[in-house]
Amino acid sequence: MSGLPAKPLPPEKPLPSDCCDSGCDRCVHDIYAEELAHYEQRLAAWQAANCDTASTAGAHTGGSPHLADDPPHPIKGA
């Protein structure tokens, strides 16, 4: 074990049936958006820490800092 923190997991996206469509002050979609923003911050910090560690060890080969198993951005839809 390397002692590095585990990669953060994305929040679970609410199902369409999770929203009651009554205009709640804090809709499940609002909560999800907040959790997703927090996750993206934690993921960026995790990637930076792991990139720094990999570079120091000589294992970083360049390229995109995004990992293949990262979830797509919900607004960009890709």
C-alpha positions as CSV (number, residue, x, y, z in Angstrom):
1,M,0.0,0.0,0.0
2,S,1.4,3.3,-1.0
3,G,-0.3,5.5,1.7
4,L,-2.0,7.7,-0.9
5,P,-5.7,8.4,-0.4
6,A,-8.1,6.4,-2.5
7,K,-9.6,8.0,-5.6
8,P,-12.8,9.8,-4.7
9,L,-16.0,8.3,-5.9
10,P,-18.6,10.4,-7.8
11,P,-22.0,11.0,-6.2
12,E,-24.9,8.9,-7.3
13,K,-27.0,10.7,-9.8
14,P,-30.7,11.0,-8.8
15,L,-33.2,9.0,-10.8
16,P,-36.0,10.9,-12.6
17,S,-38.4,9.5,-10.0
18,D,-36.4,10.9,-7.2
19,C,-37.6,14.5,-8.0
20,C,-41.2,15.3,-7.0
21,D,-41.3,18.3,-9.5
22,S,-43.0,20.5,-6.8
23,G,-40.2,23.1,-6.7
24,C,-38.6,22.1,-3.4
25,D,-36.2,24.7,-2.0
26,R,-33.4,22.1,-2.1
27,C,-34.3,19.7,-4.9
28,V,-32.5,16.4,-5.2
29,H,-31.0,17.8,-8.4
30,D,-29.6,20.8,-6.5
31,I,-28.1,18.6,-3.9
32,Y,-26.6,16.4,-6.6
33,A,-25.1,19.5,-8.3
34,E,-23.5,20.5,-5.0
35,E,-22.1,17.0,-4.4
36,L,-20.8,16.8,-7.9
37,A,-19.0,20.1,-7.6
38,H,-17.4,18.9,-4.3
39,Y,-16.5,15.6,-5.9
40,E,-14.8,17.4,-8.9
41,Q,-12.7,19.5,-6.4
42,R,-11.7,16.4,-4.5
43,L,-10.9,14.6,-7.7
44,A,-8.8,17.4,-9.0
45,A,-6.8,17.5,-5.8
46,W,-6.4,13.7,-5.9
47,Q,-5.2,13.8,-9.5
48,A,-2.7,16.6,-8.7
49,A,-1.4,14.6,-5.7
50,N,-1.1,11.5,-7.7
51,C,0.4,13.2,-10.7
52,D,3.1,14.8,-8.5
53,T,3.8,11.4,-6.9
54,A,4.0,9.7,-10.3
55,S,6.3,12.5,-11.7
56,T,8.6,12.1,-8.7
57,A,8.8,8.4,-9.3
58,G,9.4,8.9,-13.0
59,A,6.2,7.1,-13.9
60,H,4.3,10.1,-15.4
61,T,4.3,10.0,-19.1
62,G,2.3,13.2,-19.9
63,G,-1.0,13.4,-21.7
64,S,-4.3,14.2,-20.2
65,P,-4.7,14.5,-16.5
66,H,-8.2,12.9,-16.8
67,L,-8.6,9.2,-16.2
68,A,-10.4,6.9,-18.5
69,D,-12.9,5.9,-15.9
70,D,-13.9,9.4,-14.9
71,P,-17.6,10.0,-15.3
72,P,-18.7,12.4,-18.1
73,H,-19.4,16.0,-17.2
74,P,-23.2,16.3,-16.8
75,I,-23.5,19.7,-18.5
76,K,-21.1,19.0,-21.3
77,G,-22.8,15.7,-21.9
78,A,-19.7,14.0,-23.2
